[in-house]
Amino acid sequence: MTLAISLKQTIASYWDGRSAGFEREQGVRTERQKQAWLAFLRQVTGTERQRILDVGTGTGFLALLLAELGHDCHGLDLSPGMVAQARSNALARGLAATFAVGDAETVLEGDGIYDILVNRNVLWTLPRPEQAVADWQRLLKPGGRLVVIDADWFDDRFVYRLKRFLGHLLIAVTRGKNPWAATRKLRQGYDRSFERDLPLMRPGNRQAMPRLIAAAGFTDVRVISMREVDAAEKSTKRLAGRLVNPHEFFAVLATKPA
């Protein structure tokens, strides 16, 4: 068994373990949040029906919102547990999006079959992001669009460190819990296991990701802020949660040359 295969299996196993509760943590929780995401997705996908691939779909967050907007959506995820949750969510919401287990770095589908390829919080989780982006371009039709949604999760600027400290302190005082221990446990379960193998698990991804995408041959590469989405996401959390998670969403938009 090669190191790459072993790493992928370990990553899939980790996300399988989180799949049952992931929708409660990262799914749609309020109407304001849902409407902010729908408005953003309308902006970047347009109003005409498109064939869209959501790589690293998780529990189907983007794919199901896009299906609700009338697009033809297919979602892939390395974790069978996540795919099972996505299918369950589609059935519960009466949406026709389809889901399958698949590797975001090597998608087993033909060339030039999608109008748009999207993902959320995926690129930093990949051991070979440059291979993934090249494969994503292959999957798109000429003139097709790439929408990469992420956040500056790993930025360590002083204001972020200060907010996280204050948030942890607030949790400790008001809830009688040790949030630092919980953070260490989470990092031991994921970050510490994989950080040497994930090149984008670093500060500065708002700059690194568009460079990577441009290097793969995409054109019209630009970064946009997602202020309304960011505000809506933060509104789902209490003050302590907002402090502990100060990160800001952004999107990288790009086009496959015609």
C-alpha positions as CSV (number, residue, x, y, z in Angstrom):
1,M,0.0,0.0,0.0
2,T,1.5,3.3,-1.0
3,L,1.7,6.3,1.4
4,A,-0.7,8.3,-0.7
5,I,-3.4,5.6,-0.6
6,S,-2.9,5.1,3.1
7,L,-3.2,8.8,3.7
8,K,-6.4,9.0,1.7
9,Q,-7.9,6.1,3.7
10,T,-7.0,7.8,6.9
11,I,-8.5,11.1,5.8
12,A,-11.7,9.4,4.6
13,S,-12.0,7.5,7.9
14,Y,-11.6,10.8,9.9
15,W,-14.5,12.4,7.9
16,D,-16.6,9.3,8.2
17,G,-16.3,9.7,12.0
18,R,-17.6,13.2,11.8
19,S,-20.3,12.6,9.2
20,A,-23.3,11.9,11.5
21,G,-23.0,15.3,13.3
22,F,-21.6,17.3,10.4
23,E,-24.8,18.7,9.1
24,R,-25.6,20.1,12.6
25,E,-22.2,21.8,12.7
26,Q,-21.7,22.9,9.1
27,G,-25.1,22.7,7.4
28,V,-27.9,25.2,6.9
29,R,-29.2,26.2,10.3
30,T,-31.1,29.5,9.8
31,E,-33.1,31.2,7.1
32,R,-30.7,34.1,7.0
33,Q,-27.8,31.8,6.4
34,K,-29.6,30.0,3.7
35,Q,-30.7,33.1,1.9
36,A,-27.2,34.6,2.0
37,W,-25.7,31.4,0.4
38,L,-28.5,31.3,-2.2
39,A,-27.8,34.9,-3.2
40,F,-24.1,34.3,-3.5
41,L,-24.6,31.1,-5.6
42,R,-27.0,33.0,-7.9
43,Q,-24.3,35.6,-8.4
44,V,-21.6,33.1,-9.4
45,T,-23.6,30.6,-11.3
46,G,-26.1,32.8,-13.1
47,T,-29.8,32.1,-13.8
48,E,-29.7,29.5,-16.6
49,R,-29.7,25.8,-15.7
50,Q,-26.1,24.5,-15.5
51,R,-24.5,21.1,-15.1
52,I,-22.5,21.4,-11.9
53,L,-20.1,19.2,-10.0
54,D,-19.5,19.7,-6.3
55,V,-16.2,18.0,-5.3
56,G,-15.7,17.3,-1.6
57,T,-19.5,17.8,-1.2
58,G,-19.6,16.6,2.5
59,T,-23.3,16.4,3.5
60,G,-24.3,18.0,0.2
61,F,-24.3,21.7,1.4
62,L,-23.5,23.4,-1.9
63,A,-25.0,20.7,-4.2
64,L,-28.4,20.9,-2.5
65,L,-28.6,24.6,-2.5
66,L,-27.7,24.7,-6.2
67,A,-30.3,22.0,-6.9
68,E,-32.8,24.2,-5.1
69,L,-31.8,27.0,-7.6
70,G,-32.7,24.6,-10.5
71,H,-29.3,23.4,-11.5
72,D,-28.3,19.8,-12.4
73,C,-26.0,18.9,-9.5
74,H,-23.7,15.9,-8.8
75,G,-21.6,15.7,-5.6
76,L,-18.5,13.7,-4.8
77,D,-16.8,13.0,-1.5
78,L,-14.0,10.7,-0.4
79,S,-16.0,9.8,2.7
80,P,-18.7,7.2,2.3
81,G,-20.3,8.4,5.5
82,M,-20.6,11.9,4.1
83,V,-22.1,10.6,0.9
84,A,-24.7,8.7,2.8
85,Q,-25.6,11.8,4.8
86,A,-25.8,13.9,1.5
87,R,-28.2,11.3,-0.1
88,S,-30.4,11.3,3.1
89,N,-30.5,15.1,3.0
90,A,-31.5,15.2,-0.7
91,L,-34.3,12.7,0.0
92,A,-35.5,14.6,3.0
93,R,-35.6,17.9,1.0
94,G,-37.1,16.4,-2.1
95,L,-34.1,17.5,-4.3
96,A,-32.8,15.6,-7.3
97,A,-29.0,16.1,-6.7
98,T,-27.0,12.9,-7.0
99,F,-24.0,11.8,-4.9
100,A,-21.2,9.3,-5.1
101,V,-17.9,8.4,-3.4
102,G,-15.0,9.9,-5.3
103,D,-11.5,11.4,-5.0
104,A,-11.4,15.2,-5.5
105,E,-7.8,14.8,-6.9
106,T,-8.7,12.2,-9.5
107,V,-12.3,12.3,-10.6
108,L,-13.3,9.3,-12.7
109,E,-15.5,11.1,-15.2
110,G,-15.0,12.2,-18.8
111,D,-13.5,15.4,-20.1
112,G,-15.4,18.6,-20.6
113,I,-18.8,17.5,-19.2
114,Y,-19.5,20.2,-16.6
115,D,-20.4,23.8,-17.0
116,I,-19.4,24.7,-13.4
117,L,-17.3,23.0,-10.7
118,V,-17.7,24.2,-7.1
119,N,-16.4,23.3,-3.7
120,R,-16.4,24.6,-0.2
121,N,-13.6,24.2,2.3
122,V,-12.0,21.4,0.2
123,L,-8.8,22.7,-1.4
124,W,-6.8,23.0,1.8
125,T,-7.7,19.4,2.8
126,L,-6.0,17.8,-0.3
127,P,-2.5,16.3,-0.3
128,R,-2.0,17.2,-4.0
129,P,-4.0,20.4,-4.6
130,E,-2.2,21.1,-7.9
131,Q,-3.3,17.7,-9.3
132,A,-6.8,18.4,-8.2
133,V,-7.1,21.8,-9.8
134,A,-5.6,20.4,-13.1
135,D,-8.2,17.6,-13.0
136,W,-11.0,20.1,-12.3
137,Q,-10.1,22.0,-15.4
138,R,-10.2,18.8,-17.5
139,L,-13.8,18.1,-16.3
140,L,-15.0,21.6,-17.3
141,K,-16.3,22.5,-20.7
142,P,-14.3,25.2,-22.6
143,G,-15.4,28.5,-21.0
144,G,-16.6,26.6,-17.9
145,R,-16.3,28.2,-14.5
146,L,-14.5,27.2,-11.3
147,V,-15.8,28.4,-7.9
148,V,-13.6,27.6,-4.9
149,I,-15.0,28.7,-1.6
150,D,-12.8,28.8,1.5
151,A,-11.7,30.9,4.4
152,D,-8.5,32.1,6.0
153,W,-8.7,29.2,8.5
154,F,-5.0,29.1,9.3
155,D,-4.1,32.8,9.3
156,D,-2.4,33.7,12.6
157,R,-2.6,37.5,12.5
158,F,-2.7,39.1,16.0
159,V,-6.3,40.1,15.9
160,Y,-7.3,36.5,15.2
161,R,-5.2,35.1,18.0
162,L,-6.6,37.7,20.4
163,K,-10.2,36.9,19.4
164,R,-9.7,33.2,19.8
165,F,-8.1,33.7,23.2
166,L,-11.0,35.9,24.4
167,G,-13.5,33.4,23.0
168,H,-11.9,30.5,24.8
169,L,-11.7,32.6,28.0
170,L,-15.4,33.4,27.7
171,I,-16.3,29.7,27.3
172,A,-14.2,28.8,30.3
173,V,-15.8,31.4,32.5
174,T,-19.4,31.1,31.5
175,R,-19.6,27.3,30.8
176,G,-17.1,25.9,33.2
177,K,-15.3,24.0,30.3
178,N,-11.8,23.8,29.1
179,P,-12.0,24.9,25.5
180,W,-8.2,24.7,25.0
181,A,-8.4,21.0,25.8
182,A,-11.2,20.5,23.2
183,T,-9.2,22.4,20.6
184,R,-6.1,20.3,21.3
185,K,-8.2,17.1,21.0
186,L,-9.6,18.3,17.6
187,R,-6.1,19.2,16.3
188,Q,-4.7,15.8,17.4
189,G,-7.5,14.1,15.5
190,Y,-6.9,15.9,12.3
191,D,-4.4,18.8,12.0
192,R,-1.5,17.1,13.8
193,S,-2.0,13.9,11.8
194,F,-2.1,15.5,8.4
195,E,-0.5,19.0,8.5
196,R,2.8,17.8,7.1
197,D,1.0,16.2,4.1
198,L,-1.4,19.0,3.3
199,P,0.5,21.9,1.7
200,L,-2.4,24.4,2.0
201,M,-2.9,23.9,5.7
202,R,-1.0,27.1,6.2
203,P,-1.6,30.9,6.6
204,G,-2.0,32.9,3.4
205,N,-4.4,30.8,1.4
206,R,-6.3,33.8,0.1
207,Q,-3.1,34.5,-1.9
208,A,-1.9,30.9,-2.4
209,M,-5.1,29.5,-3.9
210,P,-5.5,31.9,-6.8
211,R,-1.9,31.4,-7.7
212,L,-2.4,27.7,-7.7
213,I,-5.5,28.0,-9.9
214,A,-3.8,30.3,-12.4
215,A,-0.8,28.0,-12.6
216,A,-3.2,25.2,-13.7
217,G,-4.1,27.3,-16.8
218,F,-7.3,28.9,-15.6
219,T,-7.9,32.5,-16.7
220,D,-9.8,35.5,-15.3
221,V,-8.8,34.3,-11.8
222,R,-10.1,36.7,-9.1
223,V,-10.8,36.6,-5.4
224,I,-14.0,38.0,-4.0
225,S,-15.1,38.6,-0.4
226,M,-18.2,37.0,0.9
227,R,-19.3,39.5,3.4
228,E,-23.0,38.7,3.5
229,V,-22.4,35.0,3.8
230,D,-19.7,35.6,6.4
231,A,-22.1,37.8,8.5
232,A,-24.9,35.2,8.1
233,E,-22.6,32.3,9.2
234,K,-21.4,34.2,12.2
235,S,-25.0,35.1,13.2
236,T,-25.6,31.4,13.8
237,K,-23.1,31.4,16.6
238,R,-23.1,32.9,20.1
239,L,-20.5,35.6,21.0
240,A,-18.0,33.0,22.2
241,G,-18.3,31.0,19.0
242,R,-17.9,34.1,16.8
243,L,-14.7,35.0,18.7
244,V,-13.3,31.5,18.5
245,N,-14.0,31.4,14.8
246,P,-13.0,34.9,13.5
247,H,-12.1,33.6,10.0
248,E,-13.5,35.3,6.9
249,F,-14.9,33.5,3.9
250,F,-13.7,34.3,0.4
251,A,-14.2,32.7,-3.1
252,V,-11.8,32.2,-6.0
253,L,-13.5,32.5,-9.3
254,A,-11.8,31.3,-12.6
255,T,-12.6,30.3,-16.1
256,K,-11.3,27.5,-18.3
257,P,-10.0,29.0,-21.6
258,A,-12.5,28.6,-24.4
